[in-house]
Amino acid sequence: VYTAGKRVAEDGRMHPDIIVPESIGCPSAMQVRSDALDLAIPAAGKTGRVIELVPEQIVTRNRTTEISQRDGLAVSDTARDVLKLVVVERHKATGNIGKGFVSGFGLKKGALASSVAHDSHNIIAIGVGDVDILTAIRTVNEMGGGLAVISDGKVDAALALPLAGLMSAEPLEIVREKIDALNAAAQAIGAIPRDPFMTLSFLALPVIPELKLTDRGLFDVAQFAHVPLFLD
C-alpha cells in the first residue's frame, strides 16, 4: 500500500518507520445522558413487527409475530430468539430512543452495543435484558464511542472508538486483536452472525429493505415511513 508516493504497508503489516501522532484532538461525539435512558416498552398489543435477519445479508424481513410480555412490558424471548433492539440518538442530546425487536441474532444472555450504526451512527444495542443493554450503552458512552459486549452486568470485551465514535487511534494490530476478542465474546453468549457487530451496524440503516430501526422508531422501507411496533 502506498500513500503520497511512500510505501506504508507490505505483507499485511504497516511499515515500521511510519510516524504515528502521539495524540489526536477530537471533541466528544457522545451527547448522551445514559443515566436518563428509559428502555422499557409498554405492551400496547400482542402482535408486533420484528426485524428478521437474513443470514450473510444486510437486507432484513418484516416479520409479524407475538411479542412476549412481562408485568405489562414487551420483553425479549430467548426461546424464540426475539431480542430487544434499541437505537439511542448520540449527536445532539435529543433524548430520542427507537425501540423494537429483532430475530435471528441468537443471544442467550447479555448485550452488545456500538456507536457504529450506518448511516446516522447513533448508538445501537441489542440484548436479552435492560440491565445489560443499559450497561452496554453506558460503556460505549463512557469510552467516547466504541463497541462493547456485556454479560451478567460486566464488560466481557470492548474497543474504544473516540474519534467521532467511529475510529481508533490505536495501532492496527491492537484494534484487530480487540475486534477478534469482541466477536469471540459475542459468540460466547450466543451470537449467530459471523461478524456480529457488522450485522448490528446495518440494522439502523433505513434505506435497506425491509424493516430497520432508527432513533425515531421502526422504519418500513417499502412504505418509506415509520411504523408502530404493535399491530393490535
MDAnalysis code that builds the backbone (N, CA, C; Angstrom):
import MDAnalysis as mda
import numpy as np

u = mda.Universe.empty(696, n_residues=232, atom_resindex=np.repeat(np.arange(232), 3), trajectory=True)
u.add_TopologyAttr("name", ["N", "CA", "C"] * 232)
u.add_TopologyAttr("resid", np.arange(1, 233))
u.add_TopologyAttr("resname", ["VAL", "TYR", "THR", "ALA", "GLY", "LYS", "ARG", "VAL", "ALA", "GLU", "ASP", "GLY", "ARG", "MET", "HIS", "PRO", "ASP", "ILE", "ILE", "VAL", "PRO", "GLU", "SER", "ILE", "GLY", "CYS", "PRO", "SER", "ALA", "MET", "GLN", "VAL", "ARG", "SER", "ASP", "ALA", "LEU", "ASP", "LEU", "ALA", "ILE", "PRO", "ALA", "ALA", "GLY", "LYS", "THR", "GLY", "ARG", "VAL", "ILE", "GLU", "LEU", "VAL", "PRO", "GLU", "GLN", "ILE", "VAL", "THR", "ARG", "ASN", "ARG", "THR", "THR", "GLU", "ILE", "SER", "GLN", "ARG", "ASP", "GLY", "LEU", "ALA", "VAL", "SER", "ASP", "THR", "ALA", "ARG", "ASP", "VAL", "LEU", "LYS", "LEU", "VAL", "VAL", "VAL", "GLU", "ARG", "HIS", "LYS", "ALA", "THR", "GLY", "ASN", "ILE", "GLY", "LYS", "GLY", "PHE", "VAL", "SER", "GLY", "PHE", "GLY", "LEU", "LYS", "LYS", "GLY", "ALA", "LEU", "ALA", "SER", "SER", "VAL", "ALA", "HIS", "ASP", "SER", "HIS", "ASN", "ILE", "ILE", "ALA", "ILE", "GLY", "VAL", "GLY", "ASP", "VAL", "ASP", "ILE", "LEU", "THR", "ALA", "ILE", "ARG", "THR", "VAL", "ASN", "GLU", "MET", "GLY", "GLY", "GLY", "LEU", "ALA", "VAL", "ILE", "SER", "ASP", "GLY", "LYS", "VAL", "ASP", "ALA", "ALA", "LEU", "ALA", "LEU", "PRO", "LEU", "ALA", "GLY", "LEU", "MET", "SER", "ALA", "GLU", "PRO", "LEU", "GLU", "ILE", "VAL", "ARG", "GLU", "LYS", "ILE", "ASP", "ALA", "LEU", "ASN", "ALA", "ALA", "ALA", "GLN", "ALA", "ILE", "GLY", "ALA", "ILE", "PRO", "ARG", "ASP", "PRO", "PHE", "MET", "THR", "LEU", "SER", "PHE", "LEU", "ALA", "LEU", "PRO", "VAL", "ILE", "PRO", "GLU", "LEU", "LYS", "LEU", "THR", "ASP", "ARG", "GLY", "LEU", "PHE", "ASP", "VAL", "ALA", "GLN", "PHE", "ALA", "HIS", "VAL", "PRO", "LEU", "PHE", "LEU", "ASP"])
u.atoms.positions = np.array([
    [0.861, -1.182, 0.000],
    [0.000, 0.000, 0.000],
    [0.897, 1.232, 0.000],
    [0.577, 2.173, -0.878],
    [1.334, 3.417, -0.975],
    [0.400, 4.600, -0.730],
    [0.928, 5.629, -0.101],
    [0.196, 6.883, 0.041],
    [1.187, 8.028, -0.103],
    [0.816, 9.035, -0.895],
    [1.692, 10.183, -1.168],
    [3.059, 9.717, -1.678],
    [3.053, 8.607, -2.439],
    [4.289, 8.111, -3.022],
    [5.170, 7.310, -2.091],
    [4.724, 7.071, -0.868],
    [5.532, 6.327, 0.097],
    [4.865, 5.004, 0.438],
    [5.682, 3.967, 0.576],
    [5.163, 2.658, 0.959],
    [4.816, 2.675, 2.448],
    [3.556, 2.354, 2.758],
    [3.111, 2.407, 4.155],
    [2.736, 1.041, 4.704],
    [2.518, 0.063, 3.824],
    [2.163, -1.277, 4.295],
    [2.628, -2.315, 3.295],
    [3.067, -3.454, 3.830],
    [3.570, -4.517, 2.976],
    [3.408, -5.849, 3.696],
    [2.976, -6.881, 2.970],
    [2.810, -8.223, 3.540],
    [1.891, -8.223, 4.765],
    [0.840, -7.417, 4.710],
    [-0.144, -7.412, 5.792],
    [0.253, -6.627, 7.017],
    [1.350, -5.868, 6.959],
    [1.801, -5.109, 8.131],
    [2.122, -3.666, 7.749],
    [1.885, -2.747, 8.712],
    [2.250, -1.362, 8.500],
    [3.769, -1.235, 8.447],
    [4.267, -0.335, 7.611],
    [5.705, -0.112, 7.508],
    [6.227, 0.464, 8.824],
    [7.321, -0.055, 9.357],
    [7.751, 0.324, 10.706],
    [8.144, 1.773, 10.897],
    [8.569, 2.481, 9.829],
    [9.008, 3.854, 10.042],
    [7.902, 4.883, 9.776],
    [6.648, 4.415, 9.739],
    [5.533, 5.346, 9.638],
    [5.385, 6.073, 10.974],
    [5.330, 7.379, 10.932],
    [5.215, 8.176, 12.157],
    [3.740, 8.280, 12.548],
    [3.433, 7.842, 13.757],
    [2.067, 7.918, 14.278],
    [1.976, 9.071, 15.265],
    [1.048, 10.003, 15.108],
    [0.926, 11.122, 16.051],
    [0.717, 10.617, 17.471],
    [1.305, 11.315, 18.431],
    [1.155, 10.906, 19.823],
    [-0.279, 11.056, 20.303],
    [-0.970, 12.072, 19.819],
    [-2.365, 12.271, 20.208],
    [-3.108, 12.963, 19.080],
    [-4.378, 12.684, 19.018],
    [-5.233, 13.308, 18.011],
    [-6.395, 13.963, 18.734],
    [-6.462, 15.286, 18.647],
    [-7.534, 16.005, 19.329],
    [-8.853, 15.823, 18.607],
    [-9.895, 15.550, 19.363],
    [-11.210, 15.352, 18.758],
    [-12.274, 15.623, 19.819],
    [-13.216, 16.522, 19.533],
    [-14.277, 16.769, 20.521],
    [-15.131, 15.532, 20.723],
    [-15.748, 15.436, 21.884],
    [-16.586, 14.276, 22.174],
    [-17.728, 14.166, 21.186],
    [-17.930, 12.950, 20.700],
    [-19.022, 12.689, 19.758],
    [-20.199, 12.024, 20.458],
    [-20.169, 11.983, 21.790],
    [-21.192, 11.289, 22.549],
    [-21.967, 12.281, 23.403],
    [-23.141, 12.656, 22.938],
    [-24.004, 13.586, 23.666],
    [-25.210, 12.811, 24.210],
    [-24.921, 11.920, 25.162],
    [-25.952, 11.034, 25.689],
    [-25.953, 11.091, 27.210],
    [-27.124, 11.278, 27.782],
    [-27.269, 11.172, 29.238],
    [-27.711, 9.740, 29.542],
    [-26.731, 8.876, 29.705],
    [-27.055, 7.464, 29.855],
    [-27.779, 7.157, 31.159],
    [-27.724, 8.082, 32.137],
    [-28.436, 7.855, 33.394],
    [-29.923, 8.152, 33.259],
    [-30.317, 8.746, 32.139],
    [-31.725, 9.124, 31.952],
    [-32.428, 8.264, 30.903],
    [-31.804, 7.198, 30.463],
    [-32.391, 6.381, 29.407],
    [-33.488, 5.474, 29.946],
    [-34.600, 5.440, 29.244],
    [-35.712, 4.555, 29.584],
    [-35.917, 3.599, 28.420],
    [-35.550, 2.350, 28.637],
    [-35.630, 1.355, 27.566],
    [-36.907, 0.530, 27.603],
    [-37.772, 0.781, 28.573],
    [-38.993, -0.007, 28.715],
    [-39.913, 0.175, 27.509],
    [-40.558, -0.919, 27.107],
    [-41.522, -0.890, 26.005],
    [-42.877, -1.335, 26.547],
    [-43.796, -0.413, 26.787],
    [-45.135, -0.816, 27.233],
    [-45.782, -1.746, 26.219],
    [-46.389, -2.799, 26.709],
    [-47.035, -3.776, 25.831],
    [-48.368, -3.207, 25.348],
    [-48.354, -2.635, 24.144],
    [-49.553, -1.997, 23.595],
    [-50.342, -2.935, 22.705],
    [-50.008, -4.210, 22.733],
    [-50.703, -5.203, 21.935],
    [-50.007, -6.545, 22.069],
    [-50.541, -7.533, 21.396],
    [-49.955, -8.874, 21.472],
    [-49.053, -9.200, 20.281],
    [-49.389, -8.640, 19.135],
    [-48.668, -8.948, 17.909],
    [-47.914, -7.718, 17.427],
    [-46.689, -7.930, 16.960],
    [-45.910, -6.779, 16.526],
    [-44.972, -7.091, 15.368],
    [-44.360, -6.033, 14.864],
    [-43.370, -6.146, 13.790],
    [-42.005, -6.461, 14.394],
    [-41.304, -7.404, 13.792],
    [-39.977, -7.793, 14.250],
    [-39.031, -7.786, 13.054],
    [-37.851, -7.226, 13.236],
    [-36.819, -7.265, 12.199],
    [-36.240, -8.676, 12.172],
    [-36.339, -9.336, 11.046],
    [-35.814, -10.693, 10.925],
    [-34.544, -10.682, 10.072],
    [-33.447, -11.172, 10.647],
    [-32.193, -11.221, 9.915],
    [-32.259, -12.228, 8.775],
    [-31.550, -11.911, 7.705],
    [-31.318, -12.850, 6.611],
    [-29.831, -13.195, 6.684],
    [-29.472, -14.465, 6.907],
    [-28.062, -14.833, 7.087],
    [-27.154, -14.310, 5.976],
    [-26.025, -13.703, 6.398],
    [-24.999, -13.207, 5.485],
    [-25.491, -12.080, 4.575],
    [-26.596, -11.413, 4.976],
    [-27.134, -10.313, 4.175],
    [-27.374, -9.095, 5.060],
    [-27.422, -7.902, 4.439],
    [-27.797, -6.704, 5.197],
    [-29.277, -6.376, 5.002],
    [-29.942, -7.044, 4.066],
    [-31.389, -6.899, 3.955],
    [-32.030, -7.683, 5.102],
    [-33.213, -7.254, 5.500],
    [-33.947, -7.933, 6.561],
    [-35.382, -8.152, 6.113],
    [-36.096, -8.996, 6.850],
    [-37.509, -9.225, 6.566],
    [-38.356, -8.526, 7.621],
    [-39.559, -8.188, 7.220],
    [-40.545, -7.581, 8.116],
    [-41.451, -8.704, 8.618],
    [-41.133, -9.205, 9.789],
    [-41.845, -10.368, 10.315],
    [-42.910, -9.926, 11.323],
    [-44.040, -10.581, 11.284],
    [-45.100, -10.340, 12.259],
    [-45.193, -11.533, 13.198],
    [-45.120, -11.265, 14.495],
    [-45.146, -12.364, 15.459],
    [-45.665, -11.859, 16.804],
    [-45.969, -12.800, 17.673],
    [-46.396, -12.443, 19.018],
    [-45.185, -11.933, 19.802],
    [-45.404, -10.854, 20.554],
    [-44.344, -10.263, 21.371],
    [-44.535, -10.701, 22.820],
    [-43.510, -11.266, 23.409],
    [-43.599, -11.723, 24.800],
    [-43.769, -10.546, 25.749],
    [-44.510, -10.782, 26.843],
    [-44.804, -9.715, 27.792],
    [-44.543, -10.175, 29.212],
    [-44.150, -9.199, 30.037],
    [-43.964, -9.464, 31.452],
    [-44.266, -8.187, 32.222],
    [-45.198, -8.264, 33.169],
    [-45.573, -7.111, 34.000],
    [-45.954, -5.894, 33.159],
    [-46.673, -6.159, 32.083],
    [-47.161, -5.062, 31.247],
    [-46.150, -4.507, 30.261],
    [-44.973, -5.129, 30.178],
    [-43.933, -4.653, 29.272],
    [-43.592, -5.709, 28.228],
    [-43.235, -5.259, 27.030],
    [-42.762, -6.152, 25.982],
    [-41.295, -6.460, 26.250],
    [-40.941, -7.751, 26.192],
    [-39.587, -8.164, 26.581],
    [-39.016, -9.171, 25.581],
    [-37.703, -9.380, 25.691],
    [-37.022, -10.368, 24.855],
    [-37.499, -11.773, 25.189],
    [-37.405, -12.646, 24.207],
    [-37.774, -14.053, 24.381],
    [-36.677, -14.899, 23.744],
    [-35.717, -15.361, 24.553],
    [-34.590, -16.119, 24.004],
    [-35.018, -17.466, 23.441],
    [-36.100, -18.043, 23.978],
    [-36.570, -19.344, 23.488],
    [-36.997, -19.250, 22.026],
    [-37.531, -18.091, 21.635],
    [-37.961, -17.880, 20.247],
    [-36.994, -16.978, 19.486],
    [-35.883, -16.615, 20.131],
    [-34.862, -15.760, 19.521],
    [-35.449, -14.433, 19.035],
    [-36.196, -13.775, 19.922],
    [-36.710, -12.430, 19.661],
    [-36.105, -11.521, 20.729],
    [-35.213, -10.645, 20.319],
    [-34.429, -9.851, 21.255],
    [-34.715, -8.360, 21.112],
    [-34.623, -7.652, 22.241],
    [-34.841, -6.208, 22.213],
    [-33.691, -5.515, 21.478],
    [-34.063, -4.526, 20.663],
    [-33.116, -3.717, 19.908],
    [-33.446, -2.252, 20.159],
    [-32.440, -1.431, 20.469],
    [-32.680, -0.008, 20.696],
    [-31.653, 0.825, 19.942],
    [-32.071, 2.022, 19.531],
    [-31.182, 2.988, 18.894],
    [-31.301, 4.300, 19.675],
    [-30.172, 4.774, 20.185],
    [-30.131, 5.983, 21.017],
    [-29.427, 7.098, 20.255],
    [-30.110, 8.216, 20.047],
    [-29.518, 9.363, 19.362],
    [-28.342, 9.880, 20.184],
    [-27.193, 10.122, 19.554],
    [-25.999, 10.486, 20.323],
    [-25.328, 11.791, 19.900],
    [-25.863, 12.499, 18.913],
    [-25.176, 13.670, 18.379],
    [-25.651, 15.001, 18.967],
    [-26.943, 15.121, 19.250],
    [-27.497, 16.421, 19.659],
    [-28.285, 16.363, 20.958],
    [-28.126, 15.279, 21.697],
    [-28.787, 15.149, 23.002],
    [-30.297, 15.345, 22.909],
    [-30.907, 14.786, 21.857],
    [-32.360, 14.922, 21.702],
    [-33.123, 14.029, 22.676],
    [-32.473, 12.983, 23.146],
    [-33.154, 12.012, 24.002],
    [-33.953, 10.987, 23.224],
    [-33.885, 11.027, 21.899],
    [-34.635, 10.066, 21.087],
    [-34.118, 8.645, 21.301],
    [-35.062, 7.714, 21.489],
    [-34.714, 6.299, 21.604],
    [-35.700, 5.487, 20.772],
    [-35.212, 4.822, 19.746],
    [-36.044, 3.900, 18.988],
    [-35.986, 2.534, 19.643],
    [-37.131, 1.862, 19.727],
    [-37.198, 0.572, 20.413],
    [-37.936, -0.433, 19.548],
    [-37.394, -1.649, 19.488],
    [-38.033, -2.689, 18.705],
    [-37.481, -4.054, 19.060],
    [-37.672, -5.002, 18.150],
    [-37.208, -6.366, 18.382],
    [-36.614, -6.932, 17.090],
    [-35.683, -7.866, 17.257],
    [-35.022, -8.487, 16.122],
    [-34.930, -9.985, 16.365],
    [-35.060, -10.765, 15.305],
    [-34.917, -12.218, 15.419],
    [-33.781, -12.695, 14.520],
    [-33.157, -13.795, 14.923],
    [-32.078, -14.354, 14.134],
    [-30.695, -14.026, 14.647],
    [-30.619, -13.258, 15.755],
    [-29.301, -12.871, 16.277],
    [-28.761, -13.908, 17.259],
    [-29.661, -14.536, 18.020],
    [-29.268, -15.699, 18.787],
    [-28.774, -15.521, 20.209],
    [-28.654, -14.297, 20.704],
    [-28.120, -14.130, 22.060],
    [-28.953, -14.896, 23.084],
    [-28.271, -15.550, 24.009],
    [-28.925, -16.252, 25.106],
    [-28.863, -15.456, 26.399],
    [-27.930, -14.520, 26.466],
    [-27.822, -13.610, 27.612],
    [-26.989, -12.415, 27.179],
    [-26.934, -11.405, 28.060],
    [-26.059, -10.268, 27.803],
    [-26.550, -9.297, 26.752],
    [-25.621, -8.473, 26.269],
    [-25.973, -7.413, 25.323],
    [-24.743, -6.957, 24.548],
    [-24.999, -6.376, 23.377],
    [-23.973, -5.745, 22.555],
    [-24.388, -4.310, 22.301],
    [-23.426, -3.412, 22.206],
    [-23.714, -2.029, 21.826],
    [-22.585, -1.482, 20.979],
    [-22.942, -0.544, 20.095],
    [-21.961, 0.024, 19.173],
    [-22.361, 1.447, 18.789],
    [-21.360, 2.303, 18.608],
    [-21.620, 3.653, 18.094],
    [-21.392, 3.710, 16.588],
    [-21.122, 2.552, 15.985],
    [-21.032, 2.436, 14.526],
    [-22.349, 1.843, 14.061],
    [-23.204, 2.674, 13.474],
    [-24.546, 2.243, 13.068],
    [-24.961, 3.055, 11.850],
    [-24.721, 2.507, 10.688],
    [-24.936, 3.227, 9.428],
    [-26.375, 3.732, 9.281],
    [-26.581, 4.900, 8.687],
    [-25.597, 5.898, 8.298],
    [-25.512, 7.027, 9.333],
    [-26.461, 7.072, 10.231],
    [-26.503, 8.153, 11.214],
    [-25.512, 7.942, 12.350],
    [-25.101, 6.698, 12.562],
    [-24.121, 6.356, 13.591],
    [-24.545, 6.805, 14.987],
    [-25.795, 6.493, 15.309],
    [-26.240, 6.598, 16.696],
    [-25.773, 5.350, 17.439],
    [-26.052, 5.261, 18.729],
    [-25.721, 4.045, 19.464],
    [-26.805, 3.015, 19.194],
    [-26.404, 1.831, 18.785],
    [-27.350, 0.734, 18.597],
    [-26.977, -0.383, 19.559],
    [-27.979, -0.967, 20.195],
    [-27.718, -2.013, 21.188],
    [-28.769, -3.106, 21.074],
    [-28.335, -4.323, 21.315],
    [-29.221, -5.480, 21.303],
    [-28.931, -6.302, 22.543],
    [-29.988, -6.878, 23.133],
    [-29.735, -7.670, 24.328],
    [-30.949, -8.395, 24.848],
    [-30.693, -9.184, 25.878],
    [-31.743, -10.002, 26.485],
    [-32.501, -9.232, 27.549],
    [-31.790, -8.453, 28.365],
    [-32.431, -7.706, 29.445],
    [-31.969, -6.267, 29.486],
    [-32.805, -5.389, 30.055],
    [-32.499, -3.962, 30.059],
    [-31.253, -3.613, 30.857],
    [-30.958, -4.349, 31.925],
    [-29.790, -4.022, 32.745],
    [-28.515, -4.156, 31.921],
    [-28.374, -5.262, 31.214],
    [-27.180, -5.445, 30.396],
    [-27.168, -4.513, 29.190],
    [-28.326, -4.244, 28.600],
    [-28.387, -3.305, 27.473],
    [-27.934, -1.921, 27.927],
    [-28.422, -1.461, 29.083],
    [-28.013, -0.166, 29.616],
    [-26.522, -0.143, 29.920],
    [-26.013, -1.229, 30.479],
    [-24.581, -1.296, 30.781],
    [-23.760, -1.190, 29.504],
    [-24.215, -1.853, 28.446],
    [-23.519, -1.787, 27.162],
    [-23.531, -0.369, 26.602],
    [-24.680, 0.298, 26.658],
    [-24.793, 1.672, 26.162],
    [-23.903, 2.603, 26.975],
    [-23.930, 2.461, 28.289],
    [-23.107, 3.316, 29.139],
    [-21.617, 3.081, 28.897],
    [-21.238, 1.839, 28.666],
    [-19.837, 1.532, 28.379],
    [-19.378, 2.229, 27.111],
    [-20.184, 2.161, 26.067],
    [-19.867, 2.841, 24.811],
    [-19.813, 4.347, 25.013],
    [-20.766, 4.879, 25.744],
    [-20.822, 6.317, 26.003],
    [-19.591, 6.791, 26.765],
    [-19.201, 6.054, 27.785],
    [-18.065, 6.445, 28.619],
    [-16.738, 6.336, 27.872],
    [-16.658, 5.455, 26.877],
    [-15.444, 5.337, 26.066],
    [-15.333, 6.447, 25.030],
    [-16.376, 7.263, 24.900],
    [-16.389, 8.270, 23.847],
    [-16.744, 7.680, 22.505],
    [-17.374, 6.506, 22.551],
    [-17.731, 5.766, 21.343],
    [-16.987, 4.452, 21.301],
    [-17.579, 3.466, 20.642],
    [-16.907, 2.183, 20.530],
    [-17.859, 1.014, 20.476],
    [-17.326, -0.156, 20.771],
    [-18.065, -1.406, 20.734],
    [-17.908, -2.098, 22.080],
    [-18.960, -2.796, 22.528],
    [-18.890, -3.469, 23.824],
    [-19.766, -4.708, 23.844],
    [-19.286, -5.719, 24.573],
    [-20.058, -6.925, 24.852],
    [-20.186, -7.046, 26.362],
    [-21.422, -7.219, 26.827],
    [-21.721, -7.278, 28.255],
    [-22.440, -8.583, 28.572],
    [-22.101, -9.191, 29.706],
    [-22.900, -10.295, 30.224],
    [-22.826, -10.275, 31.739],
    [-23.960, -10.566, 32.365],
    [-24.041, -10.581, 33.829],
    [-23.565, -9.265, 34.428],
    [-23.860, -8.162, 33.729],
    [-23.526, -6.838, 34.238],
    [-22.073, -6.443, 34.126],
    [-21.253, -7.263, 33.469],
    [-19.829, -6.982, 33.365],
    [-19.397, -6.876, 31.900],
    [-18.310, -6.115, 31.687],
    [-17.776, -5.946, 30.338],
    [-16.922, -7.160, 29.980],
    [-17.337, -7.916, 28.984],
    [-16.574, -9.073, 28.511],
    [-15.497, -8.668, 27.514],
    [-15.804, -7.656, 26.705],
    [-14.847, -7.167, 25.705],
    [-15.288, -5.782, 25.261],
    [-14.312, -4.954, 24.875],
    [-14.646, -3.596, 24.447],
    [-13.537, -3.029, 23.570],
    [-13.919, -2.103, 22.717],
    [-12.981, -1.357, 21.888],
    [-13.429, 0.092, 21.864],
    [-12.583, 0.995, 22.336],
    [-12.900, 2.427, 22.313],
    [-12.675, 2.978, 20.910],
    [-13.632, 3.803, 20.456],
    [-13.518, 4.491, 19.162],
    [-13.762, 5.983, 19.408],
    [-12.794, 6.652, 20.039],
    [-13.012, 8.035, 20.472],
    [-13.013, 9.071, 19.357],
    [-12.579, 8.707, 18.151],
    [-12.571, 9.650, 17.043],
    [-13.922, 9.608, 16.333],
    [-14.789, 10.528, 16.726],
    [-16.153, 10.628, 16.184],
    [-17.006, 9.411, 16.519],
    [-16.548, 8.588, 17.455],
    [-17.283, 7.373, 17.788],
    [-17.175, 6.307, 16.717],
    [-16.218, 6.510, 15.780],
    [-16.112, 5.630, 14.612],
    [-14.717, 5.043, 14.420],
    [-13.698, 5.703, 14.956],
    [-12.327, 5.264, 14.682],
    [-11.491, 5.247, 15.956],
    [-10.427, 4.448, 15.886],
    [-9.471, 4.336, 16.980],
    [-8.143, 4.934, 16.555],
    [-7.396, 5.467, 17.517],
    [-6.049, 5.966, 17.249],
    [-4.995, 4.911, 17.584],
    [-5.439, 3.739, 18.034],
    [-4.500, 2.671, 18.373],
    [-3.969, 1.997, 17.110],
    [-2.812, 1.333, 17.200],
    [-2.254, 0.637, 16.039],
    [-3.192, -0.438, 15.514],
    [-3.065, -0.727, 14.223],
    [-3.920, -1.703, 13.565],
    [-3.912, -3.046, 14.283],
    [-2.730, -3.497, 14.706],
    [-2.624, -4.813, 15.339],
    [-3.461, -4.893, 16.604],
    [-3.464, -3.823, 17.394],
    [-4.232, -3.808, 18.644],
    [-5.726, -3.787, 18.351],
    [-6.124, -2.955, 17.383],
    [-7.544, -2.889, 17.019],
    [-8.025, -4.243, 16.519],
    [-7.218, -4.896, 15.696],
    [-7.600, -6.206, 15.168],
    [-7.767, -7.230, 16.284],
    [-6.860, -7.215, 17.258],
    [-6.956, -8.141, 18.388],
    [-8.232, -7.895, 19.192],
    [-8.575, -6.622, 19.380],
    [-9.775, -6.299, 20.161],
    [-11.050, -6.656, 19.408],
    [-11.031, -6.471, 18.098],
    [-12.190, -6.883, 17.287],
    [-12.384, -8.391, 17.380],
    [-11.289, -9.130, 17.288],
    [-11.375, -10.589, 17.412],
    [-11.936, -10.980, 18.779],
    [-11.503, -10.287, 19.829],
    [-11.991, -10.572, 21.188],
    [-13.464, -10.226, 21.320],
    [-13.897, -9.136, 20.698],
    [-15.310, -8.755, 20.727],
    [-16.177, -9.808, 20.040],
    [-15.757, -10.240, 18.862],
    [-16.533, -11.242, 18.130],
    [-16.607, -12.549, 18.910],
    [-15.494, -12.945, 19.519],
    [-15.479, -14.179, 20.309],
    [-16.384, -14.063, 21.523],
    [-16.359, -12.896, 22.189],
    [-17.203, -12.683, 23.368],
    [-18.682, -12.689, 22.991],
    [-19.019, -12.080, 21.838],
    [-20.407, -12.062, 21.381],
    [-20.889, -13.470, 21.055],
    [-20.051, -14.235, 20.398],
    [-20.438, -15.603, 20.043],
    [-20.521, -16.498, 21.280],
    [-19.746, -16.173, 22.305],
    [-19.801, -16.950, 23.542],
    [-21.132, -16.800, 24.266],
    [-21.838, -15.686, 24.028],
    [-23.158, -15.512, 24.649],
    [-24.282, -15.799, 23.660],
    [-23.910, -16.426, 22.525],
    [-24.936, -16.945, 21.630],
    [-25.068, -16.302, 20.266],
    [-24.316, -15.233, 19.992],
    [-24.478, -14.528, 18.713],
    [-24.262, -15.478, 17.539],
    [-25.220, -15.481, 16.612],
    [-25.163, -16.347, 15.441],
    [-24.371, -15.743, 14.284],
    [-24.529, -14.444, 13.970],
    [-23.814, -13.891, 12.810],
    [-22.304, -14.066, 12.935],
    [-21.657, -14.313, 11.808],
    [-20.206, -14.492, 11.796],
    [-19.496, -13.223, 12.258],
    [-20.027, -12.070, 11.867],
    [-19.482, -10.776, 12.297],
    [-20.616, -10.013, 12.988],
    [-20.820, -10.246, 14.297],
    [-21.989, -9.689, 14.994],
    [-22.097, -8.171, 14.921],
    [-20.979, -7.463, 15.040],
    [-21.046, -6.003, 15.056],
    [-21.291, -5.423, 13.673],
    [-20.814, -6.085, 12.644],
    [-21.131, -5.644, 11.294],
    [-22.629, -5.813, 11.036],
    [-23.171, -6.952, 11.423],
    [-24.605, -7.186, 11.283],
    [-25.400, -6.150, 12.058],
    [-24.993, -5.901, 13.301],
    [-25.691, -4.931, 14.148],
    [-25.681, -3.545, 13.521],
    [-24.559, -3.154, 12.932],
    [-24.421, -1.795, 12.408],
    [-25.409, -1.484, 11.293],
    [-25.836, -2.500, 10.551],
    [-26.747, -2.258, 9.426],
    [-28.225, -2.318, 9.819],
    [-28.521, -2.682, 11.062],
    [-29.927, -2.741, 11.482],
    [-30.534, -1.360, 11.677],
    [-29.678, -0.322, 11.609],
    [-30.182, 1.047, 11.755],
    [-30.172, 1.809, 10.429],
    [-29.948, 1.110, 9.311],
    [-29.851, 1.776, 8.008],
    [-31.192, 1.723, 7.279],
    [-31.959, 2.831, 7.303],
    [-33.345, 2.803, 6.825],
    [-33.519, 2.974, 5.316],
    [-32.520, 2.583, 4.538],
    [-32.695, 2.564, 3.080],
    [-32.520, 1.145, 2.541],
    [-32.305, 0.181, 3.440],
    [-32.130, -1.208, 3.034],
    [-33.367, -2.003, 3.471],
    [-34.091, -2.613, 2.538],
    [-35.322, -3.349, 2.896],
    [-35.060, -4.448, 3.918],
    [-36.064, -4.917, 4.648],
    [-37.426, -4.397, 4.588],
    [-37.733, -3.520, 5.806],
    [-37.224, -3.926, 6.962],
    [-37.558, -3.233, 8.207],
    [-36.279, -2.902, 8.958],
    [-36.163, -1.658, 9.426],
    [-34.995, -1.223, 10.176],
    [-35.452, -0.391, 11.381],
    [-34.490, 0.002, 12.233],
    [-34.811, 0.778, 13.428],
    [-33.953, 2.039, 13.472],
    [-34.605, 3.198, 13.603],
    [-33.900, 4.464, 13.783],
    [-34.171, 4.976, 15.189],
    [-33.576, 6.113, 15.542],
    [-33.810, 6.685, 16.869],
    [-35.240, 7.197, 17.017],
    [-36.003, 7.193, 15.920],
    [-37.403, 7.615, 15.971],
    [-38.366, 6.442, 15.844],
    [-37.823, 5.228, 15.802],
    [-38.678, 4.056, 15.775],
    [-38.455, 3.183, 14.561],
    [-39.335, 2.177, 14.403],
    [-39.236, 1.247, 13.279],
    [-39.511, 1.946, 11.958],
    [-38.746, 1.552, 10.934],
    [-38.901, 2.161, 9.617],
    [-39.127, 1.075, 8.584],
    [-40.297, 1.150, 7.928],
    [-40.654, 0.215, 6.851],
    [-40.144, 0.801, 5.541],
    [-39.138, 0.162, 4.963],
    [-38.504, 0.719, 3.773],
    [-39.447, 0.687, 2.573],
    [-40.298, -0.322, 2.471],
    [-41.231, -0.413, 1.352],
    [-42.215, 0.765, 1.369],
    [-42.715, 1.093, 2.569],
    [-43.617, 2.243, 2.702],
    [-42.849, 3.556, 2.771],
    [-41.552, 3.464, 3.073],
    [-40.677, 4.600, 3.326],
    [-41.282, 5.510, 4.384],
    [-41.631, 4.879, 5.486],
    [-42.253, 5.612, 6.594],
    [-42.033, 4.871, 7.894],
    [-42.053, 5.598, 8.987],
    [-42.013, 4.968, 10.293],
    [-43.358, 4.263, 10.561],
    [-43.260, 3.128, 11.219],
    [-44.451, 2.331, 11.506],
    [-44.431, 1.953, 12.981],
    [-45.601, 1.729, 13.591],
    [-45.643, 1.338, 15.000],
    [-45.150, -0.081, 15.201],
    [-44.654, -0.351, 16.395],
    [-44.195, -1.686, 16.736],
    [-45.348, -2.674, 16.776],
    [-46.455, -2.279, 17.438],
    [-47.582, -3.199, 17.635],
    [-48.641, -3.040, 16.549],
    [-49.255, -4.162, 16.210],
    [-50.294, -4.178, 15.179],
    [-51.698, -4.201, 15.774],
    [-51.824, -4.668, 17.051],
    [-53.163, -4.730, 17.651],
    [-53.103, -4.305, 19.099],
])
